[in-house]
């Protein structure tokens, strides 16, 4: 491993990332970005309205149960530096109708903290009122929802705009991970310079 690889792996040292999910998250959209964040030195916590475990979705069937690190009712947005919103249809559709989950997401935008969302993850961003004026991508079926919420929707594998990085689908995960780590590290650098 060269110096460049070591630097890349320590890019997010000290960064606390909340990963907000409930049952039905697309498993690969949580596990792969989380692994990339962990490898970059971030401290990731699974936050959920479910207090103990959440169940993933593996494309066409139920996936694995994962332990919840912080129940949503105990999670404080100010304790985290960034937010990851995995997709799957069931997960964000459930989160976006839970006021506590929407408020948690909104708090990151209100505090100008970076957010990453993939696939159907932007549904919760719409309900948090944070899509307006942003250039975004998503799973294709969210195009009209995002346009109606005031976003500029584009069909690209990874889009970063105003503290938000979005991607369309599991195939985009490598680009999403790069975009997410770049955004989170840039935001950390800006916070350090301002602080």
Phi, psi and omega in degrees: 000124181279174178301323181297319179295320180296317179299316180298323182287343180252012185302327186247024177306130177084357180273127177260121183245126173271135174244106185268119179211163166224186182306141175095011175292145176291114192304314183294335180281351171258310189293318182289311176298323179296318179298318179296319178295314180299317180294333178276000176099001181287160174253111185255139176233130173280118180249134183207149171296338176278132189283335189242305184220152174234151184249129179280172176234129180251080175064303183227002181207167179297144181251219186273155171271135178238145180286140175277130179277319182223115174299140184306321182296340179255353185280133178247115182306327182292346178276355181243152180263338185204166184227137173243131179240095175292164181261229195090153182282314188294315186301299182290333178294326176285315183298321187290348177256007177256108184309323181295321179291316179297318178296322179298313179297314181302323181300325179293317178292318180299328181266007182056038175267146184290145181228141175237132180220138181232147172066247177270359180308324181298346176306316181292328177295321176301311182293336176278358178075023187250006181278329185305130175081002181255146172274125188217161168230173183186182168303139187308328183291348178270356184308308183294320178302314182291318177298317179295335178273002175095010177272158170263105183274134177227152180262081179225155186291331180205129181230129175243128180204127174050050176079012181229131173244133181228152174220168190271318194199172179306325179299338182273359187305317179302315178292321178299314180300316178299313180297319180295313181294320177298313181297313182296319181289323177296317179296320178297317179297319179293321178295319179296319181293324181281332187276000000 
